[in-house]
Protein backbone atom coordinates (compact mmCIF):
# COMPACT_ATOMS: atom_id res chain seq x y z
CA UNK A 1 0.00 0.00 0.00
CA UNK A 2 1.38 3.39 -0.94
CA UNK A 3 1.74 6.26 1.49
CA UNK A 4 -1.19 8.11 -0.18
CA UNK A 5 -3.40 5.01 -0.05
CA UNK A 6 -2.58 4.49 3.62
CA UNK A 7 -3.36 8.12 4.37
CA UNK A 8 -6.70 7.84 2.55
CA UNK A 9 -7.46 4.63 4.46
CA UNK A 10 -6.85 6.34 7.82
CA UNK A 11 -9.01 9.31 6.81
CA UNK A 12 -11.74 6.85 5.88
CA UNK A 13 -11.47 5.16 9.30
CA UNK A 14 -11.61 8.55 11.02
CA UNK A 15 -14.78 9.38 9.08
CA UNK A 16 -16.37 6.09 10.13
CA UNK A 17 -15.58 6.77 13.80
CA UNK A 18 -17.02 10.29 13.55
CA UNK A 19 -20.17 8.99 11.85
CA UNK A 20 -20.61 6.30 14.52
CA UNK A 21 -20.21 8.87 17.30
CA UNK A 22 -22.81 11.12 15.64
CA UNK A 23 -25.27 8.22 15.42
CA UNK A 24 -24.76 7.31 19.09
CA UNK A 25 -25.15 10.96 20.12
CA UNK A 26 -28.43 11.28 18.18
CA UNK A 27 -29.76 8.09 19.77
CA UNK A 28 -28.84 9.28 23.26
CA UNK A 29 -30.45 12.67 22.67
CA UNK A 30 -33.58 10.96 21.32
CA UNK A 31 -33.81 8.79 24.43
CA UNK A 32 -33.37 11.83 26.67
CA UNK A 33 -36.12 13.70 24.81
CA UNK A 34 -38.39 10.67 25.09
CA UNK A 35 -37.81 10.45 28.84
CA UNK A 36 -38.50 14.17 29.27
CA UNK A 37 -41.75 13.87 27.30
CA UNK A 38 -42.74 10.87 29.38
CA UNK A 39 -42.13 12.78 32.62
CA UNK A 40 -44.16 15.72 31.32
CA UNK A 41 -47.04 13.44 30.34
CA UNK A 42 -46.88 11.80 33.75
CA UNK A 43 -47.04 15.18 35.50
CA UNK A 44 -50.04 16.24 33.42
CA UNK A 45 -51.82 12.95 34.10
CA UNK A 46 -51.15 13.35 37.82
CA UNK A 47 -52.57 16.91 37.74
CA UNK A 48 -55.69 15.61 36.00
CA UNK A 49 -56.06 12.86 38.59
CA UNK A 50 -55.72 15.37 41.45
CA UNK A 51 -58.15 17.77 39.77
CA UNK A 52 -60.70 14.97 39.36
CA UNK A 53 -60.42 14.09 43.06
CA UNK A 54 -60.72 17.75 44.08
CA UNK A 55 -63.78 18.21 41.88
CA UNK A 56 -65.37 15.04 43.29
CA UNK A 57 -64.78 16.47 46.78
CA UNK A 58 -66.75 19.57 45.76
CA UNK A 59 -63.94 22.13 45.63
CA UNK A 60 -64.51 25.20 43.44
CA UNK A 61 -63.10 25.11 39.93
CA UNK A 62 -61.05 28.28 40.57
CA UNK A 63 -59.26 26.60 43.48
CA UNK A 64 -58.60 23.47 41.43
CA UNK A 65 -57.13 25.63 38.66
CA UNK A 66 -54.93 27.47 41.14
CA UNK A 67 -53.41 24.30 42.57
CA UNK A 68 -53.18 22.09 39.48
CA UNK A 69 -52.42 24.68 36.81
CA UNK A 70 -55.02 23.11 34.53
CA UNK A 71 -57.33 25.37 32.51
CA UNK A 72 -60.92 25.81 33.68
CA UNK A 73 -62.24 24.22 30.49
CA UNK A 74 -60.32 20.99 31.17
CA UNK A 75 -61.51 20.84 34.76
CA UNK A 76 -65.12 21.34 33.74
CA UNK A 77 -64.83 18.34 31.39
CA UNK A 78 -63.83 16.02 34.22
N, C-alpha and C positions, 0 to 999 in steps of 0.2 A: 504494500500500500504506500502510495506516495505521501509526502508531507502535506500536500494540499487536500488529498482525499482523507487523510487522518484528521485534519483540521475540520473539514466539512462534516465528518462523522461525529466529532465531539460537539460541534454546534448543533447537529441534529439531536444528539442525546440531551443537550441542555434544553432545547426546545420541548422535547418530550417531558422532561422533568417540570418545566414551567407550566406546560399544559395540564399535567396531572395535578400540580398544586392548585391551579385555578379551578379545576373541577372539584377537588376536595373542599376548597374554600366556599364555592357556590353551594355545595351540598350542606355544609355546616351552617351557612347563613340561612339557607332554606329551612333547616330543622329549627334553628333559633326563632325564625319568624313564625313557624308553625306552632311552636310552644307558646310564644307570646300571644298569638291569636287564640289559642286554646285557653290560656289563663284569662284573657279578656272575656271570652264567651262564658267561662265559668263564673266570673264575677257578675256578669249581667244576669245569668240564670239565678244566681244566689240572690241578687237584688229583687228579681221578680218573685222568687219564692218568699222572701221576707215581706214584700209588698202585699202578696196574696194573704199571708197570715195576718198582717196588720189590718187589711181591709175586712177579713173575716171576723176580726176582733172588734170591728166597728170604729176604727180610728178614722178621722177625717182625711180626705184625699190630699189636702194641702200638707198635712203633717207627714203623710206617707211619701209625698214628693220630696219634702225637705230632707228626710232621712235616707231615702234610697237613691235620689237623684234621677228617678224615672219621670218621664213626662206624664202630666195629668191624663192625657188621652190613653196611654198604655195602662195606667192604673184603673181607669174606668172600664177597660175591656176585661179586666180580671174577674 
